[in-house]
């Protein structure tokens, strides 16, 4: 920008030198052209500064969005890890429940078997007691003399 100002100034001086013979009318026309060019240059400078501000703002927004994406990815990874751990816990608990159900079934079977054996033992005991009573009765009838 400054280079352009210097170049415009040099061109102005060259034009003034070339038109010195034309008088003050040419100088005012050149001065008007210089003012127009200076105004255009100022406008261009403001436009470029505004473009730089917009660019910086955009870059800041991009950085913020990238940071948000990174945080979202980290959160997603944590949630996936938590989900995997929870799934593993559920799987372990299901296996434990299955084992406990199987153990309960085995105990129920063992209980029924023990109850059946106990019932059979009681029946056998009652049967043996009856036989014993019968034998005692036979022995008593043989040992008592009939008169």
C-alpha positions in Angstrom: 0.0 0.0 0.0 2.7 2.4 0.9 4.6 1.4 -2.2 1.5 2.3 -4.2 1.4 5.7 -2.5 5.0 6.4 -3.3 4.5 5.3 -6.9 1.5 7.5 -7.3 3.4 10.4 -5.8 6.3 9.8 -8.3 3.8 9.7 -11.2 2.2 12.8 -9.9 5.6 14.6 -9.9 6.3 13.4 -13.4 3.0 14.6 -14.6 3.4 17.9 -12.9 6.8 18.3 -14.5 5.4 17.4 -17.9 2.5 19.8 -17.6 4.3 22.7 -16.1 3.8 24.5 -19.4 0.0 23.9 -19.2 -0.3 26.0 -16.1 -2.4 25.8 -12.9 -5.4 24.2 -14.5 -3.4 21.0 -15.1 -2.1 21.0 -11.6 -5.5 21.2 -10.1 -6.7 18.4 -12.4 -3.7 16.3 -11.3 -4.4 17.1 -7.7 -8.0 16.0 -8.1 -6.8 12.7 -9.7 -4.4 12.3 -6.8 -7.2 12.8 -4.3 -9.4 10.3 -6.1 -6.6 7.8 -6.2 -5.8 8.4 -2.5 -9.5 7.9 -1.7 -9.5 4.6 -3.6 -6.4 3.5 -1.9 -7.9 4.4 1.5 -11.0 2.4 0.6 -8.9 -0.5 -0.5 -6.9 -0.4 2.7 -10.1 -0.4 4.8 -11.5 -3.3 2.7 -8.3 -5.3 3.2 -8.3 -4.6 7.0 -12.0 -5.7 7.2 -11.1 -8.8 5.2 -8.3 -9.5 7.7 -10.7 -9.1 10.6 -13.2 -11.4 9.0 -10.4 -13.9 8.2 -9.2 -13.8 11.9 -12.7 -14.2 13.1 -13.3 -17.2 10.8 -10.0 -18.8 11.9 -11.0 -18.4 15.5 -14.4 -20.0 14.8 -12.7 -22.8 13.0 -10.3 -23.4 16.0 -13.3 -23.3 18.3 -15.2 -25.8 16.2 -12.2 -28.1 15.9 -11.8 -27.9 19.7 -15.5 -28.8 20.1 -15.1 -31.7 17.7 -12.1 -32.9 19.6 -14.0 -32.7 22.9 -17.0 -34.5 21.3 -14.7 -37.3 20.1 -13.2 -37.6 23.5 -16.7 -37.8 25.1 -17.8 -40.3 22.5 -14.7 -42.5 23.2 -15.4 -42.3 27.0 -19.0 -43.2 26.4 -18.0 -46.2 24.2 -15.6 -47.3 26.9 -18.3 -47.0 29.5 -20.7 -48.9 27.3 -18.2 -51.7 26.8 -17.5 -51.9 30.5 -21.2 -52.0 31.3 -21.7 -54.7 28.7 -18.9 -56.8 30.2 -20.5 -56.3 33.7 -23.9 -57.4 32.4 -22.3 -60.4 30.7 -20.5 -61.3 33.9 -23.7 -60.9 35.9 -25.7 -63.0 33.5 -23.1 -65.8 33.7 -23.2 -65.6 37.5 -27.0 -65.8 37.5 -26.8 -68.8 35.2 -24.3 -70.4 37.5 -26.5 -69.7 40.5 -29.6 -71.1 38.8 -27.7 -74.2 37.9 -26.4 -74.6 41.4 -30.0 -74.1 42.7 -31.2 -76.8 40.3 -28.5 -79.2 41.5 -29.4 -78.5 45.1 -33.1 -79.0 44.4 -32.3 -82.3 42.8 -30.1 -83.3 45.7 -32.8 -82.3 48.2 -35.5 -84.3 46.4 -33.1 -87.3 46.2 -32.4 -86.9 50.0 -36.1 -86.6 50.7 -36.9 -89.7 48.6 -34.1 -91.6 50.3 -35.3 -90.5 53.7 -38.9 -91.5 52.9 -37.6 -94.9 51.7 -35.6 -95.3 54.8 -38.6 -94.5 57.0 -40.7 -96.9 55.1 -38.0 -99.6 55.4 -37.7 -98.8 59.1 -41.5 -99.2 59.6 -41.5 -102.4 57.6 -38.6 -103.8 59.6 -40.3 -102.8 62.9 -43.4 -104.6 61.8 -41.4 -107.7 60.9 -39.6 -107.4 64.3 -42.9 -107.2 66.1 -44.1 -110.2 64.2 -41.0 -112.2 65.0 -41.3 -111.2 68.7 -44.9 -112.3 68.7 -43.9 -115.6 67.2 -41.1 -116.1 69.6 -43.4 -115.3 72.6 -46.0 -117.7 71.3 -43.4 -120.5 71.1 -41.9 -119.7 74.5 -45.2 -119.8 76.4 -46.1 -123.4 77.1 -49.7 -124.2 76.2 -51.2 -125.9 79.3 
